[in-house]
């Protein structure tokens, strides 16, 4: 995948930072950015825009693997960009769940919405008045959807 736009990068770094700052002090697991690839059963290597791996899948490690993680993250986040097709996004989501993923958030900056998945079909559509919930992967984590899509006024 090539370079992405500024809006995509800012939404990603903001949410990634919030997840890391929430999860690290509680020792819930590890947050990674889009440069981290996950090695899947199919042989594909996928890199969600944001990924979170729960501590129970890292038990016994003193240091994270230098190589690819085997399997999907527990939480995968994809931020839709203009070059994404629905088919390729759906295929990624299917593979995430086939490889142990438990939660996927698909963020749509144009529609200012988030689709929440617990299986390859979305369960919920969150809009500006809703809150994103970390569920059992990030217990207690919530974020107002509107906070991801602020209007800039410098």
C-alpha positions as CSV (number, residue, x, y, z in Angstrom):
1,X,0.0,0.0,0.0
2,X,1.3,3.5,-0.8
3,X,1.2,6.7,1.1
4,X,-2.1,7.9,2.5
5,X,-3.6,11.3,3.1
6,X,-3.2,13.6,6.1
7,X,-6.7,13.1,7.4
8,X,-6.2,9.3,7.4
9,X,-2.9,9.6,9.2
10,X,-4.2,11.9,11.9
11,X,-7.3,9.8,12.7
12,X,-5.1,6.8,12.9
13,X,-2.4,8.3,15.1
14,X,-5.0,9.9,17.4
15,X,-6.9,6.7,18.0
16,X,-3.7,4.6,18.2
17,X,-2.4,7.0,20.8
18,X,-5.6,6.9,22.9
19,X,-5.6,3.1,22.9
20,X,-2.0,2.9,23.9
21,X,-2.3,5.5,26.6
22,X,-5.3,3.7,28.0
23,X,-4.0,0.1,27.8
24,X,-0.4,0.4,28.8
25,X,-0.8,1.5,32.4
26,X,-3.4,-1.2,32.8
27,X,-1.2,-3.8,31.2
28,X,-4.0,-4.9,28.9
29,X,-1.8,-5.7,25.9
30,X,0.1,-4.1,23.1
31,X,-0.9,-1.5,20.5
32,X,0.8,-1.3,17.1
33,X,0.6,1.0,14.1
34,X,0.1,0.2,10.4
35,X,3.7,-0.8,9.8
36,X,3.1,-4.0,11.8
37,X,2.2,-7.0,9.8
38,X,0.4,-10.1,11.0
39,X,1.2,-13.5,9.5
40,X,-2.1,-15.3,8.7
41,X,-2.9,-19.0,8.0
42,X,-3.4,-18.3,4.3
43,X,0.2,-17.0,4.1
44,X,-1.0,-13.4,3.7
45,X,0.5,-10.7,5.8
46,X,-2.0,-8.0,6.7
47,X,-1.3,-4.7,8.4
48,X,-4.3,-3.0,10.0
49,X,-4.1,0.7,10.4
50,X,-4.2,0.1,14.2
51,X,-3.9,-3.3,16.0
52,X,-4.2,-4.4,19.6
53,X,-3.0,-7.8,20.9
54,X,-4.3,-8.7,24.4
55,X,-1.9,-9.7,27.1
56,X,-3.2,-13.3,27.3
57,X,-1.7,-13.9,23.8
58,X,1.6,-12.5,25.0
59,X,2.1,-14.3,28.3
60,X,5.6,-15.3,29.1
61,X,7.2,-12.8,26.7
62,X,9.7,-10.3,28.1
63,X,10.1,-8.7,24.7
64,X,7.8,-8.5,21.7
65,X,8.7,-10.6,18.6
66,X,11.0,-8.8,16.1
67,X,9.2,-10.7,13.3
68,X,5.6,-11.0,12.4
69,X,3.0,-11.9,14.9
70,X,1.3,-15.3,14.1
71,X,-2.5,-14.7,13.7
72,X,-4.7,-11.7,13.8
73,X,-4.7,-9.0,16.5
74,X,-7.6,-9.1,18.9
75,X,-8.7,-5.7,17.7
76,X,-8.1,-4.5,14.1
77,X,-8.9,-1.0,13.1
78,X,-9.1,0.1,9.4
79,X,-9.6,3.7,8.3
80,X,-11.2,3.8,4.9
81,X,-9.1,5.7,2.3
82,X,-10.1,6.6,-1.3
83,X,-8.1,3.8,-2.7
84,X,-9.8,1.1,-0.7
85,X,-12.4,-1.1,-2.5
86,X,-15.2,-2.7,-0.6
87,X,-14.1,-6.1,-1.8
88,X,-10.5,-5.8,-0.5
89,X,-11.7,-4.4,2.8
90,X,-14.2,-7.2,3.2
91,X,-11.6,-9.8,2.4
92,X,-9.3,-8.4,5.0
93,X,-12.0,-8.5,7.6
94,X,-12.9,-12.1,6.8
95,X,-9.2,-13.0,7.2
96,X,-8.9,-11.2,10.5
97,X,-11.7,-13.2,11.9
98,X,-10.4,-16.5,10.4
99,X,-7.2,-15.9,12.3
100,X,-8.4,-15.1,15.8
101,X,-9.6,-11.5,15.7
102,X,-12.4,-10.6,18.1
103,X,-13.3,-7.0,17.1
104,X,-12.9,-4.9,14.0
105,X,-13.6,-1.2,13.8
106,X,-13.9,0.3,10.3
107,X,-13.7,4.1,10.4
108,X,-15.3,6.0,7.5
109,X,-14.0,9.7,7.5
110,X,-16.3,10.8,4.7
111,X,-19.5,9.5,6.4
112,X,-18.1,10.3,9.9
113,X,-19.1,6.9,11.1
114,X,-17.6,3.6,12.4
115,X,-18.8,0.1,11.6
116,X,-18.3,-2.4,14.5
117,X,-17.7,-6.1,13.6
118,X,-17.6,-9.2,15.8
119,X,-17.8,-11.4,12.7
120,X,-17.3,-10.7,9.0
121,X,-20.6,-8.8,8.8
122,X,-21.0,-5.5,10.7
123,X,-23.1,-5.5,13.9
124,X,-23.3,-1.8,14.6
125,X,-23.1,1.5,12.8
126,X,-21.8,4.3,15.1
127,X,-22.4,7.9,14.2
128,X,-21.4,11.3,15.6
129,X,-23.7,11.0,18.7
130,X,-22.5,7.5,19.6
131,X,-19.5,6.2,21.7
132,X,-17.0,3.7,20.6
133,X,-16.6,0.9,23.2
134,X,-13.5,-1.2,23.9
135,X,-15.8,-4.0,25.1
136,X,-13.9,-7.0,26.7
137,X,-10.7,-6.3,24.8
138,X,-10.2,-2.8,26.2
139,X,-12.6,-2.9,29.2
140,X,-13.7,0.6,30.2
141,X,-12.3,2.3,27.0
142,X,-14.8,4.7,25.4
143,X,-14.5,7.4,22.9
144,X,-17.0,9.8,21.5
145,X,-17.2,9.2,17.8
146,X,-17.4,12.9,17.3
147,X,-13.9,13.3,18.8
148,X,-12.4,11.4,15.8
149,X,-14.0,13.8,13.3
150,X,-13.4,17.3,14.7
151,X,-13.6,20.3,12.4
152,X,-10.3,22.2,12.3
153,X,-10.3,25.9,12.9
154,X,-6.8,27.1,13.2
